[in-house]
Amino acid sequence: MRKNYLFKTLLALIVAFAGTVDVAADNWPDGTKIDSWFDNTTKVDVNLLGKQYVVTDYGVKNDSTIVQTEALQTVIDKAAADGGGVVVIPKGTFLSGSLFFKPNTHLHIVEGGKLKGSDRIADFKILETRIEGETCQYFSALVNADSVNGFTITGKGTIDGNGYNYWNEFWIRRKWNPQCTNKDAQRPRLVYISNSSNVTVQDVHLVNSPFWTNHVYSSDHVRYLDCYIYAPTSGVKAPSSDAIDIDKCHDFLIDGCYMNVNDDAVVLKGGKGTYADTMSVNGPVERVIIQNCRYDTVHGMLTLGSESLHDSNVILRNCTSRNANRVLWLKMRPDTPQQYEYVRVEGITGKTRSFLVVRPWTQFFKPQERKDMPESYCRHITIKNIDMDCQNFFDVGTSDKYDLCDFTFEHIKVTDVKNAFDPSLITDTKVKDVVINGVKR
């Protein structure tokens, strides 16, 4: 009897202790289990991807002064015609306009090698693509991969967007016309990947993009591993040089990357407009993990919007900021039904201007009448295990256009110049072990 009693007591203690263990690391914010795919940060071995086509072996000149779009595309096409393989950029600088990768082809840039974009927009094809939450005719990127399952970009070399003239022209246009939009300025993106599964971009330097640096649309099981993503944030700044735009995607991992751009770093997108949720080209972003990353100067470390519809099960964890303007930015468009839920931000250290920002976003918006407009909201947002210096930890604005509820603030230690933490602004806010400026809240 005594043995049975001791066993039951021990079992009760184990169960009670287990209840105090944080098992959230294995689960999405909605409580479902994270798939084991997200545990795999093993790098792709380029030697296992098939024959390597070194571009200089196929008529491309090692000459940084001439644009060789056609010659480079010929190598890609040959690799595809032969059944697939790896297009290799060797040491040297190779200028190009828009390139289009085909099924079973890959891109490898050796250390010391550089694929550099032309600074003439005429070298980039106009086609139906995806830009700023819309499907429309626009300029292609430098590197394009559509319906290329298993596509990889590898190597420690550089993809350089050569953006200076594009940036300079943008700021001239903006000075002439303050309402000049991104599309008015006519700039290519650096990398655009669409309608693809099982994609890996690893180790490469992705720099100086004229416009968005990486844009991934309608794709799944995408990994960015140990990439260096940079565009200038001083001098002639690189406007709208977002590091990684995730547009209507699911199952996306960003691990070990460095980001410094003159706009938001990781941005979730999926469509914009009063009827955007009724269009099949638009859609949700689900199951995203950003981890072990270093941020220098960026507008937002993780931004939902401005062209988002439904974002859920998103985790930003174990990252550090040297100079991020914001950590979590929830942009709320009055003209678009937006639903952000099950987001967890944890283990963030360093310095930021504003940690949490929730505000209306009204740049270039076009509200329409819609009687059945879905409700916009942010809910089930968890912020935990934070140790940062902030100018404004809690920059939250309420509105009759959206609802805020079920936020959790837990195990937080911050300095906060603004000292405006007011959980009463959010319905059903939970506060546990929050210390601001040395004072427990």
Order of alpha helices (4+ residues) and beta strands (2+ residues): alpha-beta-alpha-beta-beta-beta-beta-beta-beta-beta-beta-beta-beta-alpha-alpha-beta-beta-beta-beta-beta-beta-beta-beta-beta-beta-beta-beta-beta-beta-beta-beta-beta-beta-beta
